Amino acid sequence: MLETSEKLFKRAQQFIPGGVNSPARAFNSVGGSPVFLEKAKGSILTDVDGKEYIDYVGSWGPMIMGHAWEPVISAVQETAAKSTSFGAPTEIEVKMAELVKEMVPSVDKIRMVNSGTEACMSAIRVARGYTGRDKVIKFEGNYHGHGDSFLIKAGSGPLTLGSPSSPGVTKGTAEDTLNADFNDLNSVKKLLNKYEGEVAAIILEPVAGNMGCIPPRKGFLQGLRELCDAHDTVLIFDEVMTGFRVAQGGAQERYGVTADMVTYGKIIGAGLPVGAFGGKQEVMSVVSPDGPVYQAGTLSGNPLAMAAGYMLLSELKKHPKHYDDLEKKAAYLQTGLIEVMNKYEVPHHINRVGSMGSVFFTDNEVTDFNSANTTDQEFFKIFFHQMLERGVYLPPSPFESWFLATTHSQDLLDKTVEATDSAINVVLKKMGDA
Ligand SMILES: *Cc1c(COP(=O)(O)O)cnc(C)c1O
């Protein structure tokens, strides 16, 4: 059926590792050939065979206003005509920094980079340089990109592929990364006490999104804030996914907890390659050329990327009603999905924060890595392909979040619920036959 995709995948596998430029796209955890996409508009994707899908990946987050949103397209076109890169300062970088400061008041200074990975790598270097300490605490199942320090019990691709740490990461690096359990303050306290005076930073996804969507328990973020204050440790919120999504000011605003440093990616670049790290003046003052912590990039603050990101963030700032709208749409979809699961008595837990969420096929409440792992992966695998066949493009892993855009109309959401009903019906039959 997806002939062209399959042909392209065969060709891709000859010259690209696994046929993909990022493992999360490879369909490894659901099986089959990945769908090669041709174009998209709003929440509708079109693949190379001309088949259309309702999109719940949104390029893994950036497409909060839907694909090919006209103001971003125009901004990129107009900017491109004036040159795609200078490697010298431009006005749009200044406007971008000012805009972020208005939207996220805790970010006194911000440095643009080219990916979320780069943002997180840079942030911990800054935290280490600032504190003069080496160790970093992260949480099992959280994903902060593919920097060496983070590939220790990480979420997303590594979790899906069942390789929690990666060959090529040195023992020394692994020793400086300490793993705590998400939503468990005691596990953090133990590490801070054991390594008193050695922990530079605690980094986390304030809403976990890379082991499926897992909200922070009440008091968890505040508790981390207090622990960091008590131990002079830098609190880093990795808001690559949650930034400008769960609220204009990200998780910091939604939960009323202020981090010392924040990292961004995804929405901030509107689908172009952008990341950023920022934070309090005092911490950011160590970044070169102000301070001794080196960090640089030939294409950082790239005009095309800045023009696109600035256009998208401006819209979100100007019209906060987008967030109410997204919240309503997501709640509507969640209710519809729960009704279907209940109708067929499918064990499920649907976690959701604003316009991100995920469906776990389990009876357990999902609050951390271990409970996320109780989801029925075999069930998801069949479900995923049944949905794909019915024109619904879900993230190809049970451990990824689904994203909504303002372009998900009531009609699309209703169609998704209908597809789910018929898909679940078939999954149950197939599971019964097996
Ligand atoms: C996607 C993601 C990253 C990595 O960003 P890239 O742009 O893929 O390098 C880091 N942290 C979180 C929370 C993410 O969701």
The ligand as an ORCA input file, in Angstrom:
! r2SCAN-3c Opt
* xyz 0 1
  C      13.672     16.745     21.956
  C      14.273     16.939     23.292
  C      15.642     17.206     23.472
  C      16.625     17.158     22.336
  O      16.397     18.135     21.396
  P      16.984     17.920     19.903
  O      16.622     19.188     19.213
  O      16.326     16.702     19.372
  O      18.457     17.752     20.040
  C      16.091     17.503     24.741
  N      15.249     17.530     25.785
  C      13.942     17.266     25.660
  C      13.061     17.337     26.856
  C      13.414     16.935     24.420
  O      12.117     16.644     24.317
*
